[in-house]
Amino acid sequence: MILSAGILLYRFKKEPEFLLVHPGGPFWAKKDPGAWSIPKGEYQPGSDPLEAAKREFEEETGQSISGNFILLTPLKQKSGKIISAWAVEGEFDPVKLHSNTFMMEWPPRSGKQKEFPEVDRAGWFGLDTAREKIIPGQLGFLEELNRLIKPPRE
């Protein structure tokens, strides 16, 4: 079984906003609706999933994360992968995105290796836009968090 852990960062502006990241590499380059994700990555059974989620957030955004983490209900993907996620309120400037990279053969069957960022952009989105952008298998995280959080009183 493949296990993955991630962080759903949120903040309050006029409405709750959610930070999503867009996967890098040529497969995702022209995909937008249904292509964005929470920052996440795989971890090994027996390791601490929250620590893995924090590590992956930092690897994909370039920023460490702390705060009061809210465990969300894990979601099973069509592939069978189980994603555990934690929500935390905080800030992140998408302009400061600095992601790890990966190597892959590109173009296919060319024999040439090319480096790509794991994440090529990040953005803050209100709930309606986030629902359109997020990978369908992660939509449950947005819906659950939206039910749990309340905007601060003015």
C-alpha positions as a Markdown table, in Angstrom:
| # | Residue | x | y | z |
|---|---|---|---|---|
| 1 | Met | 0.0 | 0.0 | 0.0 |
| 2 | Ile | 1.3 | 3.5 | -0.9 |
| 3 | Leu | 1.0 | 6.1 | 1.8 |
| 4 | Ser | 1.1 | 9.8 | 1.3 |
| 5 | Ala | 0.8 | 12.7 | 3.7 |
| 6 | Gly | 0.2 | 16.4 | 3.1 |
| 7 | Ile | -0.7 | 19.8 | 4.5 |
| 8 | Leu | -3.7 | 21.9 | 3.6 |
| 9 | Leu | -2.7 | 25.4 | 4.5 |
| 10 | Tyr | -5.6 | 27.9 | 4.9 |
| 11 | Arg | -6.1 | 31.5 | 5.8 |
| 12 | Phe | -9.0 | 34.0 | 6.2 |
| 13 | Lys | -9.3 | 37.0 | 3.9 |
| 14 | Lys | -12.8 | 38.0 | 2.9 |
| 15 | Glu | -13.5 | 34.3 | 2.8 |
| 16 | Pro | -11.5 | 31.2 | 3.7 |
| 17 | Glu | -8.7 | 30.6 | 1.2 |
| 18 | Phe | -6.7 | 27.4 | 0.6 |
| 19 | Leu | -3.2 | 27.0 | -0.7 |
| 20 | Leu | -2.8 | 24.6 | -3.6 |
| 21 | Val | 0.2 | 23.7 | -5.6 |
| 22 | His | 0.5 | 22.7 | -9.3 |
| 23 | Pro | 2.7 | 19.7 | -10.1 |
| 24 | Gly | 5.7 | 20.4 | -12.3 |
| 25 | Gly | 6.9 | 18.5 | -15.3 |
| 26 | Pro | 5.7 | 18.1 | -18.9 |
| 27 | Phe | 2.7 | 15.9 | -18.1 |
| 28 | Trp | 1.0 | 18.6 | -16.0 |
| 29 | Ala | 2.2 | 21.7 | -17.9 |
| 30 | Lys | -1.1 | 22.4 | -19.8 |
| 31 | Lys | -3.5 | 21.0 | -17.2 |
| 32 | Asp | -5.2 | 23.3 | -14.8 |
| 33 | Pro | -8.7 | 22.3 | -13.6 |
| 34 | Gly | -8.5 | 19.1 | -11.6 |
| 35 | Ala | -4.7 | 19.2 | -11.6 |
| 36 | Trp | -3.8 | 21.1 | -8.4 |
| 37 | Ser | -3.0 | 19.4 | -5.1 |
| 38 | Ile | -2.2 | 19.9 | -1.5 |
| 39 | Pro | 1.6 | 19.8 | -0.9 |
| 40 | Lys | 2.2 | 16.1 | -0.1 |
| 41 | Gly | 4.4 | 13.2 | -0.7 |
| 42 | Glu | 4.9 | 9.5 | 0.1 |
| 43 | Tyr | 6.2 | 8.1 | 3.4 |
| 44 | Gln | 7.1 | 4.6 | 4.6 |
| 45 | Pro | 4.8 | 2.6 | 6.9 |
| 46 | Gly | 5.9 | 3.0 | 10.5 |
| 47 | Ser | 7.1 | 6.5 | 10.1 |
| 48 | Asp | 5.2 | 9.5 | 11.5 |
| 49 | Pro | 2.8 | 10.8 | 8.9 |
| 50 | Leu | 2.5 | 14.3 | 10.3 |
| 51 | Glu | 6.3 | 14.7 | 10.2 |
| 52 | Ala | 6.3 | 13.4 | 6.6 |
| 53 | Ala | 3.6 | 15.9 | 5.8 |
| 54 | Lys | 5.7 | 18.8 | 7.2 |
| 55 | Arg | 8.8 | 17.5 | 5.4 |
| 56 | Glu | 6.9 | 17.3 | 2.1 |
| 57 | Phe | 5.4 | 20.8 | 2.5 |
| 58 | Glu | 8.9 | 22.2 | 3.0 |
| 59 | Glu | 10.3 | 20.2 | 0.0 |
| 60 | Glu | 7.6 | 21.4 | -2.3 |
| 61 | Thr | 7.3 | 25.0 | -1.2 |
| 62 | Gly | 10.6 | 25.9 | 0.4 |
| 63 | Gln | 9.0 | 27.0 | 3.6 |
| 64 | Ser | 8.8 | 25.1 | 6.9 |
| 65 | Ile | 5.4 | 24.8 | 8.6 |
| 66 | Ser | 4.2 | 24.9 | 12.2 |
| 67 | Gly | 1.0 | 25.6 | 14.1 |
| 68 | Asn | -2.0 | 23.8 | 15.4 |
| 69 | Phe | -2.5 | 20.9 | 13.0 |
| 70 | Ile | -6.0 | 19.5 | 12.4 |
| 71 | Leu | -6.1 | 15.9 | 11.3 |
| 72 | Leu | -8.5 | 15.5 | 8.4 |
| 73 | Thr | -10.1 | 12.2 | 7.4 |
| 74 | Pro | -7.6 | 10.2 | 5.2 |
| 75 | Leu | -8.8 | 9.7 | 1.6 |
| 76 | Lys | -8.2 | 6.6 | -0.6 |
| 77 | Gln | -7.4 | 7.5 | -4.2 |
| 78 | Lys | -8.4 | 5.6 | -7.3 |
| 79 | Ser | -4.9 | 4.2 | -7.5 |
| 80 | Gly | -5.3 | 2.7 | -4.0 |
| 81 | Lys | -2.9 | 5.3 | -2.4 |
| 82 | Ile | -4.0 | 6.5 | 1.0 |
| 83 | Ile | -3.5 | 10.3 | 1.6 |
| 84 | Ser | -3.4 | 11.5 | 5.2 |
| 85 | Ala | -3.7 | 15.3 | 5.5 |
| 86 | Trp | -3.5 | 17.9 | 8.2 |
| 87 | Ala | -4.9 | 21.4 | 8.0 |
| 88 | Val | -3.2 | 24.4 | 9.6 |
| 89 | Glu | -3.8 | 28.1 | 9.4 |
| 90 | Gly | -0.9 | 30.1 | 8.1 |
| 91 | Glu | 0.6 | 32.3 | 5.4 |
| 92 | Phe | 2.7 | 31.5 | 2.4 |
| 93 | Asp | 3.8 | 33.9 | -0.4 |
| 94 | Pro | 3.5 | 32.0 | -3.7 |
| 95 | Val | 6.1 | 34.3 | -5.2 |
| 96 | Lys | 8.6 | 32.7 | -2.8 |
| 97 | Leu | 7.9 | 29.1 | -4.0 |
| 98 | His | 11.1 | 27.0 | -4.1 |
| 99 | Ser | 10.5 | 23.4 | -4.9 |
| 100 | Asn | 12.7 | 20.3 | -5.0 |
| 101 | Thr | 13.3 | 19.0 | -8.5 |
| 102 | Phe | 13.2 | 15.6 | -10.2 |
| 103 | Met | 14.8 | 14.1 | -13.3 |
| 104 | Met | 13.1 | 12.3 | -16.1 |
| 105 | Glu | 13.7 | 11.3 | -19.7 |
| 106 | Trp | 12.4 | 14.2 | -21.9 |
| 107 | Pro | 11.3 | 14.1 | -24.6 |
| 108 | Pro | 10.2 | 10.5 | -24.3 |
| 109 | Arg | 12.5 | 7.9 | -25.8 |
| 110 | Ser | 15.1 | 10.6 | -26.5 |
| 111 | Gly | 17.6 | 9.2 | -24.0 |
| 112 | Lys | 18.0 | 12.8 | -22.6 |
| 113 | Gln | 17.4 | 13.5 | -18.9 |
| 114 | Lys | 15.8 | 16.8 | -18.0 |
| 115 | Glu | 15.2 | 18.4 | -14.6 |
| 116 | Phe | 11.8 | 19.6 | -13.6 |
| 117 | Pro | 10.4 | 21.2 | -10.3 |
| 118 | Glu | 8.1 | 18.9 | -8.3 |
| 119 | Val | 5.8 | 21.9 | -8.0 |
| 120 | Asp | 5.9 | 24.7 | -10.6 |
| 121 | Arg | 3.5 | 27.2 | -9.0 |
| 122 | Ala | 1.3 | 27.7 | -5.9 |
| 123 | Gly | -1.8 | 29.8 | -5.3 |
| 124 | Trp | -4.4 | 30.8 | -2.8 |
| 125 | Phe | -8.0 | 30.1 | -3.8 |
| 126 | Gly | -11.4 | 30.6 | -2.4 |
| 127 | Leu | -13.5 | 27.5 | -1.9 |
| 128 | Asp | -15.4 | 27.6 | -5.2 |
| 129 | Thr | -12.2 | 28.0 | -7.3 |
| 130 | Ala | -10.3 | 25.5 | -5.2 |
| 131 | Arg | -13.0 | 22.9 | -5.8 |
| 132 | Glu | -12.5 | 23.3 | -9.6 |
| 133 | Lys | -8.7 | 23.2 | -9.4 |
| 134 | Ile | -8.0 | 20.4 | -6.9 |
| 135 | Ile | -7.4 | 16.8 | -8.0 |
| 136 | Pro | -10.9 | 15.2 | -7.6 |
| 137 | Gly | -9.5 | 12.6 | -5.1 |
| 138 | Gln | -8.5 | 15.4 | -2.7 |
| 139 | Leu | -11.7 | 17.3 | -2.8 |
| 140 | Gly | -12.8 | 15.7 | 0.5 |
| 141 | Phe | -10.1 | 17.6 | 2.3 |
| 142 | Leu | -11.4 | 21.0 | 1.2 |
| 143 | Glu | -15.0 | 20.0 | 2.0 |
| 144 | Glu | -14.1 | 18.7 | 5.5 |
| 145 | Leu | -11.9 | 21.7 | 6.4 |
| 146 | Asn | -14.6 | 24.1 | 5.2 |
| 147 | Arg | -17.1 | 22.5 | 7.6 |
| 148 | Leu | -14.6 | 22.7 | 10.5 |
| 149 | Ile | -13.2 | 26.2 | 10.3 |
| 150 | Lys | -15.0 | 29.4 | 11.2 |
| 151 | Pro | -13.8 | 32.9 | 10.2 |
| 152 | Pro | -12.4 | 35.0 | 13.0 |
| 153 | Arg | -14.9 | 37.5 | 14.5 |
| 154 | Glu | -14.3 | 41.1 | 13.7 |
